[in-house]
Amino acid sequence: MTNTTLTTIKISQSVFKKGMVVLPLAEYRELQARAVPTYYLTGKKALALDRLVKEGLAEHRAGKTRQIKSLADLR
């Protein structure tokens, strides 16, 4: 005989009426990963982006960056 534990979950009717999917966590994470498109740059655009990231990381390490809460803080 298998030992099983049952768990009761309460779901509001408004949520349930809109539809619901129950998935194992591993499958959900796999779906999330596939939902985001992957872009690969080549040539000049790739080099320009690599250079921009390298400069940004160097500025961050040098303490030239600051933390903001919104884009309005940039003014």
C-alpha positions in Angstrom: 0.0 0.0 0.0 1.4 3.4 -1.0 1.5 6.1 1.7 0.0 9.3 0.2 -0.8 12.7 1.7 -3.7 14.7 0.5 -3.6 18.5 0.6 -6.7 20.7 0.2 -6.3 23.9 -1.7 -8.9 26.6 -1.7 -9.3 28.7 -4.9 -11.6 31.6 -5.3 -14.3 31.1 -8.0 -13.2 34.2 -9.9 -9.7 32.7 -10.4 -11.1 29.3 -11.2 -13.6 30.6 -13.8 -10.7 32.2 -15.7 -8.9 28.9 -16.0 -6.1 27.2 -14.2 -3.2 24.9 -15.0 -1.4 22.7 -12.5 2.2 21.7 -13.5 5.1 20.1 -11.7 7.7 22.9 -10.9 10.3 21.4 -13.2 7.9 21.6 -16.2 6.9 25.1 -15.3 10.5 26.3 -15.2 11.1 24.6 -18.6 8.1 26.5 -20.1 9.4 29.7 -18.6 12.8 29.2 -20.2 11.4 28.5 -23.6 9.0 31.5 -23.5 11.9 34.0 -23.6 13.4 34.3 -27.1 17.2 34.0 -27.4 19.1 36.4 -29.7 22.6 35.9 -30.8 24.4 39.0 -32.2 27.3 38.7 -34.6 29.7 41.1 -36.2 29.9 44.8 -35.3 26.7 44.8 -33.2 28.1 42.0 -31.0 31.4 43.7 -30.6 29.7 47.0 -29.7 27.5 45.4 -27.1 30.4 43.5 -25.6 32.4 46.8 -25.3 29.4 48.5 -23.7 28.9 45.8 -21.1 32.7 45.8 -20.4 32.7 49.5 -19.9 29.6 49.4 -17.7 31.1 46.7 -15.5 34.3 48.7 -15.1 32.4 51.8 -14.1 30.4 49.8 -11.6 33.6 48.4 -10.1 35.1 51.9 -9.9 32.1 53.2 -8.0 30.9 55.5 -10.8 27.3 54.1 -10.7 24.4 54.7 -8.4 21.3 52.9 -7.4 18.0 54.4 -8.5 14.4 53.6 -7.6 12.8 54.9 -10.8 13.8 56.5 -14.1 12.7 59.9 -12.6 15.8 59.6 -10.4 18.1 60.1 -13.4 17.2 63.8 -13.7 
